[in-house]
């Protein structure tokens, strides 16, 4: 794996079997929208233990917020996909943890709630 070896030679540390659940973010302005945002630490779970990885002033953090296939349900030509989630359980799987926690820190949290409600209406899900 040439890229992995290159990154290791540059001091990059790889940690496997770890779920990123949140970022400790320092916001320049109180509105949490304008100005710079600095990740002070990455909060993870490994073997059901929470761990905090502190970030240095020269560290870079690149985060993807879940997967577009998380919570995917499949059907076929004869069977509709099972929609076994509700408004209360939608977006609660592990792949959504970091996204949900980042949204809680965001000034645009209301947009997230409106988008979830919109998707529930489009999918025809009803609260059980």
N, C-alpha and C positions, 0 to 999 in steps of 0.2 A: 504494500500500500504506500506508494510514493508520497501522496499528500500527507498522510498521517505521519510518516517518518519525517518529512520536512517540518511539519508543525511541532513534533516532539523535539527535534533539533533546535527549534526556536524557543523552547520552554513551555509550549502549550501542554496542559495537563488534561488527560481524558479520564472521565469518571463514568463508569457504566452502571446499569441497573439503578439509575437514579431518576427521580421525578422532580422536576422544577415545579414548585407550587406557588412561588411568589417572588417578587423583587422588592427589596428595601430601597425606595427611590427618594432622593432628595430633590425637591422642586425649588427652583430659583424664586418663583413668585407664588403668592398665596392662591392665585386663581388656578394653579396647576395646569395651565394651558400655555401661557406665554413663557418665554425664557427657557433656560436650559434645564435639563433633567439629568441627574447623575445617579447611577445605580451604586449604592453603597454596599449591598450584599445580595447574594442569590440564596433564597431559602429553598431547601430541597427535602425530599423524603427518600431514605434508603433503608430498606429492611424495616419499615414502619417507624424509623427514627427520624426526627426532624434535625437537620443540620443547616448551619448558616455558613456560607462561603464568603468571606469578606473580599471586597474588591479594592485594588490599589488605584492610585491616581493615574497610572498609565495603562490600566486594564480596559479592554473592550468587552462589551456584553452584546451578543447577538441572540435574540430570542424569537422563536416562532410560537405563536399562541394557539396551540392545538392543531388538530388535523381536520381537513375537510371531510375525511371519512370517519371520524369519531362519531359514534352513535348512528352509523349507517345501518339501514335495515334492507334486506334483499327480498325480492319476490321473483316469480318467474311467470311464464305464460299462463299458468293455471292458479297461482296463489299470490295474493296481494302481500306486500311486506307487512309484518306485524309492527304496529305503532304502539310499543309497550312503554312509552314514556308519557308523562303528564306535564303540565305547566310547572309543577313542583319538582319534578325529577329531570326535566330537560336541561342539558348542559351541566350535569353534576358528575359525569364520569371523569376519570383521572386526566384525560387529555384537555379538559376544560378548566382545570384548577387554576393554572397560571392566568388564563384569560379572565376568569371571573374575579380573581384577586386583583389583577391590574385594573379591571373596570371599577372595582370598589374604590380605588385610589384616584380615579379619574373624575374630572369635572363633567364628563359627558356620560355618566352612569345612566342618566335618564334615557339616552339613546339606546343603550343596551336593552333596557327593560321594554322599550317600545318595539325594538326589532324582534325580541323573543315573542312578544304578544302577536306581532304581525305574522311570524312564522307559524305560530300555533293556529292562528285563524286560517292561514293558507293551507295548512296540513289537515285542518278539520279536527284537531285534537280538542278534547273537552276535559276540563278538570274532573277527575274521578273522585 
